[in-house]
Amino acid sequence: MKKQNYTAGLVLGILSIPCGLLIAISGWVLGIIGIVLNAKNKDNFNTTAGLVLSIIGLVLSVINSIFGVLLQLHVL
């Protein structure tokens, strides 16, 4: 069961990056779930990589959301 948690956290981290660039809300969701899953298990390299990728995906989602709001307000 623990191996599946490692894999799930890593996959969510990987998926959060393209989803964060394309659809910000899905990047938010995948990034947060990936961070939670990877924060529980810190013993493996996959969890560290998944945590970093989830954080990157979450940051990209935040940037995408900010640009979307700015474009909607005609600031850019």
N, C-alpha and C positions, 0 to 999 in steps of 0.2 A: 504494500500500500504506500509506503514512503517513496518508492521509486516513481510511482505514478504522480505523487505530489511534486517531485522534482521536475518531471517531464511536463506536467501541466503548467507549472509556474514559468518554465522556460518557453513553452509554446505561447503562453499568453504574453510574455515579454516580447517575443518576436512579432506576434500579430499586432501588438499595440502600436508599433511604429508606423506601418503603412496605414492602419486604420486611423491613427492620430493625424496623419497627413491628409487623408481623404475625407473622413467623417469624424469630426472632433468628438462627438458624444460617445461613439463606440471606442475611441482611443482612451477616453476618460475611464470608461467602465473596465476595459481590458487592462489598462495600466494599474488601476486601483486593486483589482482582483489579483493581478500578478504580483503586486507588492505585498499584499496580505499573505498569499500562498508562499512566497519566497522568504518573507520575514519569519515565518514559523520554523523553517528548517534552514539553518545556516551552516550545515556541516559539509556541504558538497559544492564542487565548482559550478555545477549547473544552477544551483540556487543563487550564487553570486552573479553569474552571468544573467540569469533571468531577472534578478533584482535590478541590475544596471539597465537592462533593456526595457524593463517596465517603467523605470524612472525616466528614461529617454523618451519613451512613447507618451508618457503623461505630460512631460514638458512640451513635446511637439503638439499635443492636443491643446494645451493651454495657449500656446502661441497661435495655433490655428483658430481657436475661439476668439482670441483678441483681435486678430486680423479680420475675422468675419464680422465682428461688431463694428470695427472701425470702417470697414467697407460699407456696411449697412447705414452708418451715420454719415457717409460721404466725407469722411475726414481724409482718406487716402485718395 
